Amino acid sequence: MRQSHTGVLERNTTLTGEFATEPMETAWATEARWFVQVLDTGTDAELEVITQVSPDGLTWCDLEGDTVHHTAGQELTSWAITGFGGWLRLRGRADEGGVKVRIYLALKE
């Protein structure tokens, strides 16, 4: 039987400036998909995020082949990733006006 898990990394969190989500251990998974839901934005605020990987949950680098994802004006955006290591998180930047979000990571074995 295949297993799945959806983790909520940010819940109703207002992001401003540079940020990184909490890391999630993903070594058991073979599939991963991010969901970034914008709940509210300041005036014309924009959010940019990119997937990061880590061998130990302490040191991080951008996942090769992943692009910067923009969420300006979108309520929900999603993308799949492959070839990830033992840990995943998002690194990003939100405009000064702030962006209130929920960020999910869905994993499957």
Secondary structure, DSSP 8 states (H G I E B T S, - for coil): ---EEEEEEEEEEEEEEEEE---EE-TT-SEEEEEEEEEEESTT--EEEEEEEESSSSS-EE-TT---EE-TT-SEEEEEE-S--SEEEEEEEEEEEEEEEEEEEEEE-
